[in-house]
């Protein structure tokens, strides 16, 4: 449409414009006989067509810019939606990981307490075993002769009699 308007305006201007070259205007009489009113009318008409073409081009450009800006705006909205969803998912995952971390920390604290209790219990049992072993050795010493063991038929655990 635009090309058609431009070509139409150019062809009309070629056909209707007066020839201003001095060689074709032979005398002052020719200048007087020139219909200046008709020329002014044609120029006015061409001007109106140029104004129409300009308005058309401006409207077309504005419409194109509007469509492009709407497309860009739509793309940006879609990106915002996607990024918002990703942010929400990330925040949910962070919250989930924080809860897991907190839970694991609580489990660790409980296990550390249990370990400490077990270590204390083991220490007490070792101490009690050593006391029992010492008491057993004290009770068995009066019956022992130089390097013999009178109670060979009784199998005592090695940790109770000090053998490794």
C-alpha positions in Angstrom: 0.0 0.0 0.0 2.8 2.4 0.9 4.7 1.8 -2.3 1.5 2.3 -4.3 0.9 5.7 -2.6 4.5 6.9 -3.2 4.5 5.8 -6.8 1.1 7.4 -7.4 2.3 10.7 -5.9 5.5 10.7 -7.9 3.7 10.0 -11.2 1.2 12.7 -10.6 3.8 15.2 -9.7 5.8 14.3 -12.8 2.6 14.8 -15.0 1.2 17.9 -13.5 4.2 20.0 -12.5 4.9 22.9 -14.7 8.1 22.9 -16.6 10.3 25.6 -15.0 13.2 25.4 -17.4 13.9 28.7 -19.1 14.4 27.2 -22.5 10.8 26.1 -22.6 9.4 29.4 -21.4 10.2 31.5 -24.4 8.8 34.8 -23.4 7.1 36.8 -20.7 3.9 36.0 -22.5 4.2 32.4 -21.8 4.7 33.3 -18.1 1.5 35.3 -18.2 -0.4 32.6 -19.9 0.6 30.0 -17.3 -2.4 29.1 -15.2 -1.0 29.7 -11.8 -4.3 28.9 -10.1 -4.2 25.4 -11.7 -0.6 24.9 -10.6 -1.5 26.0 -7.1 -4.4 23.7 -7.1 -2.3 20.8 -8.2 0.3 21.6 -5.6 -2.4 21.7 -3.0 -3.7 18.4 -4.1 -0.3 16.8 -4.1 0.4 18.3 -0.7 -2.9 16.8 0.6 -1.9 13.4 -0.8 1.5 13.7 0.8 -0.1 14.6 4.1 -2.4 11.5 3.7 0.6 9.3 2.9 2.5 10.8 5.9 -0.5 10.1 8.2 -0.8 6.6 6.8 2.9 5.9 7.3 2.8 7.4 10.8 -0.2 5.2 11.7 1.4 2.1 10.2 4.6 2.8 12.1 2.7 3.5 15.3 0.7 0.3 14.9 3.9 -1.7 14.2 5.5 -0.2 17.2 2.4 -1.0 19.3 2.4 -4.6 18.1 6.1 -5.0 18.8 5.8 -3.4 22.2 2.9 -5.7 23.0 4.8 -8.7 21.9 7.8 -7.6 24.0 5.5 -6.9 27.0 4.0 -10.4 26.6 7.4 -12.0 26.5 8.5 -10.1 29.6 5.3 -11.1 31.4 5.9 -14.8 30.5 9.5 -14.5 31.7 8.3 -12.9 35.0 5.9 -15.7 35.5 8.6 -18.4 34.9 11.1 -16.6 37.1 8.5 -16.2 39.8 7.7 -19.9 39.7 11.4 -20.7 39.8 11.8 -18.4 42.8 8.9 -20.0 44.6 10.2 -23.5 43.9 13.7 -22.4 45.1 12.3 -20.9 48.3 10.3 -24.0 49.0 13.4 -26.1 48.5 15.4 -23.9 50.8 12.7 -24.2 53.5 12.6 -27.9 53.0 16.4 -28.2 53.3 16.5 -26.0 56.4 13.9 -28.3 58.0 15.9 -31.3 57.1 19.1 -29.6 58.4 17.4 -28.7 61.6 16.1 -32.3 62.0 19.5 -33.7 61.3 21.1 -31.3 63.8 18.6 -32.5 66.5 19.3 -36.1 65.7 23.0 -35.3 65.9 22.6 -33.7 69.3 20.6 -36.7 70.6 23.2 -39.1 69.2 26.0 -37.1 70.8 24.3 -37.3 74.1 23.7 -41.1 73.7 27.4 -41.5 72.7 28.5 -39.6 75.8 26.2 -41.7 78.0 27.5 -44.9 76.4 31.1 -43.8 76.8 30.4 -43.0 80.5 28.7 -46.4 80.9 31.6 -48.2 79.2 34.0 -46.3 81.5 32.0 -47.4 84.6 31.8 -51.0 83.3 35.6 -51.0 82.6 36.3 -49.6 86.1 33.9 -52.1 87.7 35.5 -54.9 85.7 38.9 -53.9 86.8 37.7 -53.7 90.4 36.1 -57.2 90.0 39.3 -58.5 88.5 41.4 -57.1 91.3 39.0 -58.5 93.9 39.1 -61.9 92.1 42.9 -61.9 91.9 43.0 -61.0 95.7 40.7 -63.9 96.5 42.6 -66.4 94.2 46.1 -65.4 95.3 46.1 -67.2 98.7 45.3 -70.5 97.0 47.8 -70.1 94.2 51.1 -71.8 94.4 54.2 -70.5 92.7 53.1 -70.6 89.1 50.2 -73.0 89.1 46.5 -72.4 88.8 44.5 -74.7 91.0 41.2 -74.0 89.3 42.1 -75.0 85.8 38.7 -76.7 85.3 37.0 -73.3 85.5 37.4 -71.4 82.3 37.4 -67.7 83.1 37.3 -65.1 80.4 40.7 -63.7 79.6 39.8 -60.2 80.5 38.9 -61.2 84.0 42.3 -62.9 84.7 44.4 -60.4 82.9 45.5 -62.6 80.0 45.4 -61.3 76.5 
